[in-house]
């Protein structure tokens, strides 16, 4: 959310942010919070909303509403079931909103390649030899102008059903994000729904050339595509299928999505996709005008005007038109897959085009190379990037009892100048579930990590569906290995299904431990509207203890905004309590015996004495103290 432009906005806020938090604020917090009027873009409706730190709820759309529990490896949709757009009922959306959610990222919405036969709806069937899993990868998009037919009650009306979901989401006070995957498309890309006059990717390509600026793809001239071979993998788990014959017609062969240039990619390549050409020659040189360095300091308007002066590769315009199409349908933003594999100049062009159409559009990108972070934010005009390499990785190590608290703080400090742009998460569709044996083996380890991840900076927070109830991701769905909830096959998600409770979305089948975990997340995420959380600056806090293990396992910091001061400490030790003192920033002045209360876990009232607080934390416990002058 990019409308936090001045301190005047925050001066409207008072410090009873939510009823869940107000009951535990320090004495004197009695004024009601004033709501700020916001307007939704596209088809959204006007709602009352507080200024809030952005919270993204990522949901794998196909899995969310599925109630079937057979979980047969490589199971067909008739066996394992599939969720629908309609499963996101007003009640379901209300419960998602209860987590402080401002944006829902509906993952896997676009029509991608899949094995299930929808030919009776005029949808060409896909070949299992170039589809991963039975339900297919959401990142092998087959038609950018329609949605996955699996997700509709009536596949012939699937766009209308998605439009209705956009409207319901807006009515619930949240915005809609979907994926755009600019680096590659499905090997069998063929849009049957493109607006009149829109040409398919590759339709006008000169296939006699490996490269041409306005070709959408790269070609292995003179060779036909060969399906990768492997003794360890057979499509559909070696099930007989009429199209599973080890062949796929593509002549000439195209380069593979991850850049493999051979007619027969390796089984570990992204063989189900083909790479998109943005005017980057095979030798890596650029066939388009470069963006001047000083545009890193220029605004969206300047970027937009710069690109209007130049003729650009065809693929640039194709993706701009795709983005416009979805913005016109009411989508509020995009998450870009593998953005670093596409030139930063393209992002300047695309993001400027999007922002000129909708200044409040939410732009999130997957970039894993820290050396590129600043270029993609400043020149590419990304709103947010994944803070994975560094912050997430060091936090994961701490959760696994192998890392050090100082490593997490150092990772955060390394991006301090761009920290508000670095989105934080603990789970997503690419990462292992916290509760999986391969990660932490205990969903409760997500509690201290989520406190740190959510409260350490102004950056958005992302939650993955099932995370708040301790989903393990241990189902063998077919393609890929357990520990991550499958994105390739039809499967049920047990802990999430217990919360869903047959479509009641009331947690009726959760265990007591799962209920407590979700309640903890709800309470933590309710702090999203505190001004110090939305806009506070980070300050160091010293952990004093003679126990070396305490200094390694306890992570503490402070944040300060206007009259609000927040102190956070989390114990990442899975088995041991720690007692320590926190030395507060030297410029914080407090009266003797200032009383503070814990906003999060209702720890006993504490007094600040001589600029320090003495704290005892149980394993996996945290404190969040709010101080006010």
Order of alpha helices (4+ residues) and beta strands (2+ residues): alpha-alpha-beta-beta-beta-alpha-alpha-alpha-beta-beta-beta-alpha-beta-beta-beta-beta-beta-alpha-alpha-beta-alpha-beta-beta-alpha-alpha-beta-alpha-beta-alpha-alpha-alpha-beta-beta-alpha-beta-beta-beta-beta-beta-beta-beta
